[in-house]
């Protein structure tokens, strides 16, 4: 954690606040870090998803449970929530209605600030400074903050119509390829064999899997695309297409290539070899992740 980060006056002067909490909450899980007011990391934990789209009550329950786990793993007596300032980067926080309801259901944190997980990823990646990120995981989003502090985001429209290049997007494409294989519209390949092994080899089994599949289910097929890329041209082409989608996001956010760029997220990092060379050469390792960005969010604001 950047020790030069300054606390907001409200937090710095409030001696009842003992801990800062940074939350990264998405559709696949929740990650939390806990620091003291000098930004020394004391504890961390991972828990169930806390994306706002799954319901505000469920989101809060996941966050509070994961925070309790963090204090447990850090051997820290569980404090009162009023002793904590919490910053949260949450999937779905761009929905004002969800965000407002989330604030209203605050279970007792003394200071709370919520933004999108895309923005906290940007803050973490560039240490709170201007820059560009494309974050790719179960979903995808691109965001820029320019030198005037003005923000813009692209993608992030959600599954199944948006989130290009994401794990769910790749999985949906892989499922479509496998359907063609089962129909005889395409020859069997490494990718289709792996998908059928994962979902059920008989058409009826695969159809049942599809009927129950959502965003997270399709995202679980994404690793099979990477595993198949060396021997299956269609799988490799999917990854190249995903790289092109990331490139389109970058160009929409920073058409003159003026700002630092970081491709973030586990899947985003895996896609870096498939990016066009000009964008690949611009990519810089992120300084910190979304939990660090969430700490920066709450520490610099009252």
C-alpha positions, -999 to +999 in steps of 0.1 A: +000+000+000+012+035-008+023+050+025+021+085+010-017+083+006-034+110+027-065+104+047-094+127+043-097+152+072-128+135+084-112+101+088-078+115+100-094+135+128-119+108+139-101+088+165-131+064+168-121+049+134-095+022+139-096+003+106-098+010+069-115-016+047-112-020+010-138-042-009-138-055-044-172-071-050-182-088-082-203-115-097-177-142-089-167-133-054-157-107-029-122-097-018-115-076+012-084-061+028-081-044+062-055-018+071-047+005+100-048+042+095-012+042+083-022+018+055-004-012+069-023-043+057-035-063+087-059-089+072-076-101+040-102-126+030-123-138+000-159-146+001-192-150-018-202-127-047-215-092-037-224-077-071-254-054-066-274-071-093-278-102-072-297-082-045-287-055-020-293-077+010-273-105-003-245-082-013-243-067+022-244-102+038-215-114+016-194-082+025-201-084+062-194-122+063-162-118+044-150-089+066-156-111+097-135-138+080-107-112+074-106-102+111-106-139+121-078-148+097-058-118+109-063-127+146-080-093+152-108-091+177-139-082+156-145-045+161-178-026+159-186-016+124-186+021+136-149+017+141-143+011+104-142+033+073-151+012+042-145+018+005-163-005-019-158-011-056-189-030-065-202-045-098-235-028-105-228+005-086-233+024-119-270+017-113-280+047-092-311+030-077-291+000-065-263+022-052-286+044-032-304+014-017-270+000-008-261+032+011-295+031+029-288-004+041-254+004+056-253-018+087-233+007+107-200+016+091-188+050+103-176+061+068-187+045+036-180+053+000-192+032-030-182+033-066-180+008-094-154-020-093-141-006-126-133+028-110-116+012-080-096-010-103-085+022-121-075+039-089-056+009-077-038+003-111-025+039-113-022+048-077-051+072-078-036+091-108-050+096-143-049+065-166-067+039-185-077+004-175-095-025-192-106-050-165-115-085-178-129-113-156-164-128-155-174-095-171-155-067-187-152-029-185-129-002-196-125+031-179-104+063-181-098+091-158-081+121-175-059+148-161-089+169-152-104+140-132-131+134-158-142+098-161-155+077-190-163+041-192-170+016-220-184-019-221-197-032-188-232-035-203-236-069-188-242-104-198-253-116-223-255-086-246-223-069-236-191-075-216-171-084-247-138-103-242-150-114-208-150-150-194-188-152-198-185-138-234-158-164-243-178-192-227-210-182-246-190-183-279-175-217-269-210-231-262-222-219-296-192-236-313-200-268-295-237-267-306-226-266-342-204-296-335-233-316-321-254-306-351-227-317-376-223-281-388-187-282-376-162-309-372-153-321-336-123-303-321-103-299-289-126-271-278-159-289-284-146-321-268-135-302-236-168-283-234-189-315-238-167-332-212-174-303-188-211-299-196-223-334-205-215-354-237-250-363-247-270-335-264-297-338-237-272-333-210-257-303-227-291-288-233-299-292-196-266-275-187-274-246-211-309-242-196-295-237-161-264-217-171-259-180-162-230-156-164-208-175-139-215-208-155-205-196-190-174-180-175-162-214-163-159-225-199-134-197-207-103-216-194-112-244-220-108-218-248-072-211-236-065-248-232-076-254-268-059-225-285-028-244-295-046-271-314-080-256-323-080-227-348-115-216-337-104-214-301-074-193-310-095-171-332-119-165-302-089-152-282-077-130-310-112-116-313-112-110-275-079-092-279-094-070-306-124-062-284-100-051-256-081-029-282-114-013-292-121-003-256-086+012-252-089+032-284-124+045-274-111+056-240-077+071-251-077+076-288-044+095-288-027+070-265-017+098-241-023+081-207-008+051-189-026+018-196-031-013-176-049-044-186-063-058-154-079-089-140-068-125-143-085-130-176-073-097-189-037-106-181-042-139-199-054-120-230-023-098-232-005-121-257-035-118-280-036-080-281-026-060-312+011-052-308+006-014-304-017-019-274+004-047-260+035-025-259+017+002-240+005-021-212+020-014-177+016-037-147-010-024-123+004-008-091-024-022-071-057-040-074-093-030-069-092-035-031-063-010-029-083+013-051-113+010-027-090+021+001-078+051-019-115+059-026-125+061+011-092+075+024-093+106+002-130+113+007-150+121+039 
